[in-house]
Amino acid sequence: MNRTFLYIDILGFEDLVRTNSTKVDQIFAIFDTLKVHKHFALQTVVFSDTILVFNKDEERSIDYYCTYLVEYAQVLFYRLSLINVYFRGILTFGEFNFTQMSNIQAYYGLALIDAYKDESNREEGALEGFGLYVDKRLSNEIIVFDKIPFTEKYEFILLCQSIKNLYKTTEGNLPIDINLLSETDTFHRIDEDVRFFREIQYIKRNHPVKKIRAKYQKVYDTYKKELPLFFTTFEEHGFLPFAINSDYAGSIDPFYILAEKELNGN
């Protein structure tokens, strides 16, 4: 059966298992409470550091499944980002078989094989960085989220949608009227977005492993290219919320950098 298929792999999981079992427990607690498990049209499989989510049947349109799969990936992104854990996810379409047997779940298919190969490929032109990537065959099925070209096969989905929405609305000009943030839910995750950029900016500058710094640099540069005027201002102000408006402090402590604490062993 051909299915709309989301493959998510947690980055750095092996290292966390070896060095930070507390954070591993946090990851699985987040997995366990995702609302996707209760969605009537979707099936979820979790094994080790990987999540698979796909449609149970073919009763609805592909864009229906895509919308929910991206939304669930976004929720997971925000919840994991609060503990500085990130994933590389692939949204694709293809043959995937699933059977709930008496004692086990049996699943296999080309979509799983292809997603695994594409996610784990480290050759030039592969999926650098982290986040959610969508097979271009599904691009027209995703209309709520912004996408940008990334490789010959995939586009990158901008999960930080609140800051992208604010950029569109203000044409990149900061500061803004502070009332704008409370007039609509369009920007309701702006504090989480700005926090995310504070954290990855710190990691790309200070992580001792060059390969990891490059991964975060890629994500940072991808968003910077899409939000150049914002980044000019935010970089000048250290990605503090006061850059949005001098009276805006946000709901997250802007001076607490989790990456700094973790990298310094505190």
C-alpha positions as CSV (number, residue, x, y, z in Angstrom):
1,M,0.0,0.0,0.0
2,N,1.3,3.5,-0.9
3,R,1.2,5.8,2.1
4,T,2.2,9.3,3.1
5,F,5.1,8.5,5.3
6,L,7.0,10.5,8.0
7,Y,10.3,9.3,9.2
8,I,12.0,11.0,12.1
9,D,15.4,10.2,13.5
10,I,16.8,11.8,16.7
11,L,20.2,13.3,16.3
12,G,23.1,12.3,18.6
13,F,21.0,9.7,20.3
14,E,23.8,7.2,20.8
15,D,25.9,9.8,22.6
16,L,23.0,10.7,24.8
17,V,22.5,7.0,25.7
18,R,26.1,6.8,26.8
19,T,26.3,10.1,28.6
20,N,22.9,11.5,29.5
21,S,20.3,9.0,30.4
22,T,18.1,11.7,32.0
23,K,17.7,13.4,28.7
24,V,17.0,10.1,27.0
25,D,14.1,9.6,29.5
26,Q,12.9,13.1,28.6
27,I,12.9,12.2,24.9
28,F,10.7,9.2,25.4
29,A,8.4,11.0,27.7
30,I,7.9,13.6,24.9
31,F,7.3,10.7,22.4
32,D,4.7,9.2,24.7
33,T,2.6,12.3,25.1
34,L,2.3,13.3,21.4
35,K,-1.3,13.6,20.3
36,V,-0.4,11.9,17.0
37,H,-0.8,8.5,18.9
38,K,-4.6,9.3,19.2
39,H,-5.2,10.5,15.6
40,F,-7.8,8.2,14.1
41,A,-6.4,8.3,10.6
42,L,-2.7,7.9,11.5
43,Q,-0.5,5.0,12.8
44,T,2.6,5.6,14.8
45,V,5.5,3.3,15.4
46,V,8.4,4.2,17.8
47,F,11.6,2.1,18.0
48,S,14.7,3.4,19.7
49,D,15.4,6.9,18.4
50,T,13.1,6.7,15.4
51,I,9.4,7.6,14.9
52,L,7.4,6.5,11.9
53,V,4.0,8.0,11.3
54,F,1.8,7.1,8.3
55,N,-1.8,6.9,7.2
56,K,-3.8,3.9,8.2
57,D,-6.0,3.9,5.1
58,E,-6.6,5.7,1.8
59,E,-9.9,7.3,2.7
60,R,-8.6,10.9,2.7
61,S,-6.6,13.1,0.4
62,I,-2.9,13.2,0.5
63,D,-2.9,16.9,1.5
64,Y,-4.9,15.9,4.6
65,Y,-2.3,13.5,5.8
66,C,0.5,15.8,4.9
67,T,-0.9,18.7,6.9
68,Y,-1.3,16.6,10.0
69,L,2.1,15.0,9.6
70,V,3.9,18.4,9.3
71,E,2.0,19.8,12.3
72,Y,2.9,16.8,14.4
73,A,6.6,17.2,13.3
74,Q,6.4,20.8,14.3
75,V,5.0,20.0,17.7
76,L,7.8,17.5,18.3
77,F,10.4,20.0,17.1
78,Y,9.3,22.6,19.6
79,R,9.0,20.2,22.5
80,L,12.4,18.7,21.8
81,S,14.1,22.0,21.2
82,L,13.3,23.0,24.7
83,I,15.9,20.4,25.8
84,N,18.2,21.1,22.9
85,V,17.4,17.8,21.1
86,Y,16.8,17.9,17.4
87,F,15.8,15.5,14.6
88,R,16.2,15.0,10.9
89,G,12.8,14.1,9.5
90,I,11.7,13.1,6.0
91,L,8.1,13.4,4.7
92,T,7.7,11.2,1.6
93,F,5.2,8.9,-0.2
94,G,5.6,5.3,-1.2
95,E,5.0,1.7,-0.6
96,F,4.8,0.8,3.1
97,N,3.1,-2.3,4.6
98,F,2.0,-2.4,8.2
99,T,0.2,-5.2,10.1
100,Q,-0.8,-5.4,13.7
101,M,-0.3,-9.1,14.5
102,S,-1.3,-10.9,17.6
103,N,2.0,-10.2,19.4
104,I,4.0,-7.9,17.2
105,Q,3.8,-5.2,14.7
106,A,5.0,-6.2,11.2
107,Y,6.1,-3.3,9.0
108,Y,8.4,-3.0,5.9
109,G,8.5,-1.2,2.6
110,L,10.5,0.8,0.1
111,A,9.4,4.1,1.6
112,L,11.1,3.1,4.9
113,I,14.2,1.9,3.1
114,D,14.5,5.1,1.0
115,A,13.8,7.4,3.9
116,Y,16.4,5.6,6.0
117,K,19.0,5.8,3.3
118,D,18.4,9.5,2.5
119,E,18.4,10.5,6.2
120,S,21.6,8.6,6.9
121,N,23.5,9.7,3.8
122,R,26.4,11.9,4.6
123,E,27.7,12.4,1.1
124,E,28.0,15.8,-0.6
125,G,24.5,17.2,-1.6
126,A,22.8,15.1,1.1
127,L,20.4,16.4,3.8
128,E,22.7,18.6,5.8
129,G,21.7,20.1,9.1
130,F,18.5,19.0,10.8
131,G,14.7,19.7,10.6
132,L,12.0,18.5,8.3
133,Y,12.5,17.7,4.7
134,V,9.7,17.0,2.2
135,D,9.9,14.9,-0.9
136,K,9.3,17.3,-3.9
137,R,6.6,14.9,-5.1
138,L,4.5,16.1,-2.1
139,S,5.4,19.7,-2.3
140,N,2.1,20.8,-3.8
141,E,0.2,19.0,-1.0
142,I,1.7,21.3,1.6
143,I,0.1,24.7,1.5
144,V,0.2,25.9,5.2
145,F,3.9,25.8,5.7
146,D,6.6,27.6,3.8
147,K,9.1,25.5,2.0
148,I,12.4,26.2,0.3
149,P,14.5,24.1,-2.2
150,F,17.2,22.1,-0.5
151,T,18.4,19.2,-2.7
152,E,17.4,17.8,-6.0
153,K,14.9,15.5,-4.3
154,Y,13.8,17.5,-1.1
155,E,12.6,20.8,0.1
156,F,13.2,22.2,3.6
157,I,10.1,23.0,5.6
158,L,10.4,26.1,7.8
159,L,9.0,24.8,11.1
160,C,9.7,28.1,12.8
161,Q,6.6,29.5,11.2
162,S,5.8,32.2,13.7
163,I,9.0,34.2,12.9
164,K,8.4,33.6,9.2
165,N,4.9,35.0,9.5
166,L,6.1,38.0,11.4
167,Y,8.8,38.6,8.8
168,K,6.1,38.5,6.0
169,T,3.8,40.9,8.0
170,T,6.5,43.4,8.8
171,E,8.6,43.0,5.7
172,G,11.5,42.4,7.9
173,N,11.4,45.7,9.7
174,L,12.1,45.8,13.5
175,P,11.1,47.0,16.0
176,I,7.4,46.4,15.7
177,D,4.2,47.6,17.4
178,I,4.1,45.3,20.4
179,N,0.3,45.0,20.1
180,L,0.8,43.1,16.9
181,L,1.9,40.0,18.8
182,S,-1.3,39.8,20.8
183,E,-3.7,40.5,17.9
184,T,-3.5,37.0,16.4
185,D,-2.2,33.5,17.0
186,T,-0.1,33.8,13.9
187,F,2.9,34.7,16.0
188,H,2.2,32.7,19.1
189,R,5.5,30.8,19.0
190,I,7.7,33.8,18.4
191,D,9.4,33.4,21.8
192,E,10.3,29.8,21.1
193,D,11.6,30.7,17.7
194,V,13.9,33.4,19.0
195,R,15.1,31.1,21.8
196,F,15.8,28.4,19.2
197,F,18.1,30.8,17.3
198,R,19.8,31.9,20.5
199,E,20.6,28.3,21.3
200,I,21.8,27.2,17.9
201,Q,23.9,30.4,17.5
202,Y,25.7,29.4,20.7
203,I,26.2,25.8,19.6
204,K,27.5,26.7,16.2
205,R,30.1,29.0,17.8
206,N,31.1,27.0,20.8
207,H,30.7,23.2,20.3
208,P,34.0,21.5,20.4
209,V,33.2,19.1,17.5
210,K,33.6,20.7,14.0
211,K,31.1,18.4,12.3
212,I,28.4,19.3,14.9
213,R,29.2,23.0,14.6
214,A,28.7,22.7,10.8
215,K,25.4,21.0,11.2
216,Y,24.0,23.9,13.3
217,Q,25.6,26.4,11.0
218,K,23.7,25.0,8.1
219,V,20.4,25.3,9.8
220,Y,21.3,28.8,11.0
221,D,22.3,29.9,7.5
222,T,19.2,28.4,6.0
223,Y,16.9,30.6,8.1
224,K,19.2,33.6,7.8
225,K,18.8,33.5,4.1
226,E,15.0,33.5,4.4
227,L,15.0,36.2,7.1
228,P,17.9,38.4,6.3
229,L,16.7,41.7,7.8
230,F,15.5,40.1,11.0
231,F,18.9,38.3,11.4
232,T,20.8,41.6,10.9
233,T,18.9,43.1,13.8
234,F,18.8,40.0,16.0
235,E,22.5,39.3,15.6
236,E,23.2,42.8,16.7
237,H,21.1,42.3,19.9
238,G,22.0,38.7,20.6
239,F,18.6,37.3,19.6
240,L,17.1,39.0,22.6
241,P,13.3,39.7,22.5
242,F,13.9,43.4,23.1
243,A,14.9,43.6,19.4
244,I,11.3,43.0,18.5
245,N,10.2,45.9,20.7
246,S,12.1,47.6,23.6
247,D,9.2,46.8,25.9
248,Y,8.9,43.2,24.9
249,A,10.5,40.6,27.2
250,G,8.7,37.5,26.0
251,S,7.8,34.5,28.1
252,I,11.2,32.8,28.1
253,D,14.2,33.9,30.1
254,P,16.3,35.4,27.3
255,F,19.5,35.3,29.3
256,Y,19.4,31.6,30.0
257,I,21.3,29.6,27.4
258,L,20.8,25.8,27.9
259,A,23.6,25.0,25.4
260,E,26.1,27.1,27.4
261,K,25.2,25.2,30.6
262,E,25.5,21.8,28.9
263,L,28.7,22.5,27.0
264,N,30.3,23.8,30.2
265,G,29.2,20.7,32.1
266,N,27.0,22.6,34.6
